[in-house]
Amino acid sequence: MNGDSPDTRSWRRIGDILHSDFGASREKIEMAQAAQRTNGLRLGEIMVDMQLLSRETLGRALAIQSGLPFLDSLADAQPATELLDRIPIGFAKDYGIFPLGMIGRSLLVAVADPFDPRPLNDLGTLTKTIIEPQVAAPDEILRAINRCYETRTREAQDAIEEIVELTPADLARSLEPQDLLDTADEAPIIRFVNSLITQGYRDRASDIHIEPYERTLVVRYRIDGILYEVLHPPLKAHAGIVSRIKIMSHLNIAEKRLPQDGRFRVRVAGKDLDVRVSTLPTAFGERIVLRLLDKSAGVLTLAELGMDPGMLRQVERMVTKSHGIFLVTGPTGSGKTTTLYAALSRLNDREKNIITVEDPIEYQLSGVGQIQVNPKINLTFANGLRSILRQDPDIIMVGEIRDRETAEIAVQSALTGHMVFSTLHTNDAAGALTRLVEMGIEPFLTASCVVGILAQRLVRKICPHCREAAAIPDALLEELTREGYISGQPVFYQGSGCPQCMETGYRGRTGIYELLAMDDAVRGLMMQNRDATAIKQAAVRQGMEPLRTAGIAKALKGEIALAEVLRVTQEES
């Protein structure tokens, strides 16, 4: 480092700086000093551990003590890419160091601890530069590392080009198990799989599909519910990619004839990702699907699901009842489980015993007992639900009502004072009532125990960065006017496509909902064993807003495109 060493400057103790410059009380400092005599740690770290001091305040005090500048924010820091390439991300994270840039032969770096000379000396040796440190808060440094190094993560396409250049012998060596298991290995296949997951996370993909065909290998990302073809790795790398993913998810790499399921966890840009793996043998090799779940994203609340305020109040009244069944319906991938988790998080407190039986368990809910269905040992939804009832539950969630046995136990649970949440695969809310009857539940029992049914669809939101007015065909406008969905000359919107949304015009998703409340009119029709159409018409007369109506209302607000509404509500037309 250039300049005087800190111990040659006018020296002030850290306790004196914290007291005089930052208002730390003498009592807190003496408390930390007493602990210091027993554990020998540094005073500032002890005060942070005892929650007597924030890390940012400690950083400011260390800057004063060392005579170095303190950086409030690194949000605008963007070092040259070659500089990031020279400093490994592991080194930067381990020692809390972030490179800021070069001035002549000097390297400016942000450090969390200016008094630890080892990483600064090592960095000088590594980069062959003179190190000029400045102080920043550890959290600020970590955010900068994650932000800048994520953009430097090797793209999957770069790794593909390296694989293409490999000879068969090189490829075989890169796929040996000892190489694949070595986390420090730089084999091209390992780099490709890592970059595939990183790029998928950066592009907001929920699933990664790896699909072999007769002459090609295709990688597709599912983004906002739609599959996009993104990569074409060489077919010769397929076996290695499959083996690498199987090893990561603890699957049998020798078994290629049977489907397998597994999972593994990785960190990408400081975020924990839970990756679910499914393999499926096909005529041209094993297909693999990776589902990416961001563990740090947490569970959405009911208010974040995209319901209008009136419907949100109705749903909250229904889910907070002491007993009954609340059903969520819709096709696969419509967000039903997310809605149930939001309802459970609304009800989750220490006064209630909440138990779920799911397949699979998507997210861990603190304070909730969650059971994973396992047909291999005969732990089905019905058997799990039957066992739950012996655990004195207040609230039960059944991942899906699939058969008569599960439906009967759910109904009996609701009738005996439990609140039951579950899902059904029906197109609309009224169809769920008739589906229960088709499963063998008596109409009068269905009418008395169901408190509400929420049908839903997920729709892509228009990208806010490229939103513009959309040209709608006159014939379609006339049809929607004739059917009563619109009036006058409404303006609809669409996304034109931009880098922010990968030129798709869409970014993120929201829900459209249809809420059926069990009032006297609906119960009367259930007792008469009427069909779903009659029940839906009665509910609409009582104020229920159908899915397509709800979707068009959101389209008129400019949140979603009219084409999206028509796509997800085709069955209503």
DAURLIN-V761599 format. One record per backbone hydrogen bond with DSSP energy under -1.0 kcal/mol. CO is the residue of the C=O (numbers start at 1). NH is the residue of the N-H. If there is no record, write none. Layout:
BEGIN
co->[CO:CO]
nh->[NH:NH]
END
This chain:
BEGIN
co->[5:6:13:14:15:16:17:18:25:26:27:28:29:30:31:32:33:35:36:42:43:44:45:46:47:48:54:55:56:57:58:59:60:61:62:63:63:69:74:80:81:82:88:89:90:91:92:96:98:101:103:105:106:107:108:108:109:110:111:113:117:118:119:120:121:122:123:124:124:130:132:134:135:137:138:139:140:141:142:143:144:145:146:150:155:156:157:158:159:160:161:163:167:168:169:170:173:176:177:182:187:188:189:190:191:192:193:194:195:196:197:198:199:200:201:206:207:208:209:210:211:216:218:219:219:220:221:222:223:226:228:231:234:235:237:238:239:240:241:242:243:244:245:246:247:260:262:264:266:268:271:272:273:274:275:276:277:278:280:282:285:287:288:289:290:291:293:294:301:302:308:309:310:311:312:313:314:315:316:318:324:325:325:326:327:328:329:331:335:336:337:338:339:340:341:342:343:344:349:353:353:354:355:356:357:358:365:369:371:374:374:375:378:379:380:381:382:383:384:385:387:388:394:395:396:397:403:404:405:406:407:408:409:410:411:412:413:414:418:419:420:421:422:423:424:424:429:430:431:432:433:434:435:436:437:442:443:444:445:446:449:452:453:454:455:457:459:461:463:466:468:473:474:475:476:477:478:479:480:481:492:494:498:498:499:501:505:508:510:512:514:516:517:519:520:521:522:523:524:525:526:531:532:533:534:535:536:537:538:539:540:546:547:548:549:550:551:552:554:555:559:561:562:563:564:565:569:570]
nh->[8:9:17:18:19:20:21:24:29:30:31:32:33:34:35:36:37:39:40:46:47:48:49:50:52:51:58:59:60:61:62:63:64:65:66:67:68:135:77:84:85:86:92:93:94:95:97:112:110:108:106:130:103:132:100:101:134:98:136:116:121:122:123:124:125:126:127:128:129:107:109:111:71:141:142:143:144:145:146:147:148:149:150:153:159:160:161:162:163:164:165:166:171:172:173:174:176:180:181:185:191:192:193:194:195:196:197:198:199:200:201:202:203:205:204:292:222:290:220:288:218:213:211:230:231:209:228:206:226:223:221:219:237:238:241:242:243:244:245:246:247:248:249:251:250:279:277:275:273:271:268:295:266:293:264:291:262:289:287:285:282:280:210:278:208:276:274:297:304:305:312:313:314:315:316:317:318:319:320:321:420:451:452:422:454:424:456:334:339:340:341:342:343:344:345:346:347:348:352:394:395:369:397:371:399:373:368:356:358:377:379:378:380:374:384:385:386:387:388:389:390:391:419:355:421:357:407:408:409:410:411:412:413:414:415:416:418:417:324:396:326:398:328:401:330:426:432:434:435:436:437:438:439:441:440:446:447:448:449:450:325:327:516:329:514:512:510:507:466:496:494:477:478:479:480:481:482:483:485:484:470:468:501:503:502:504:463:461:459:457:455:453:519:523:524:525:526:527:528:530:529:535:536:537:538:539:540:541:542:544:543:550:551:552:553:554:555:556:559:558:462:565:566:567:568:569:572:573]
END
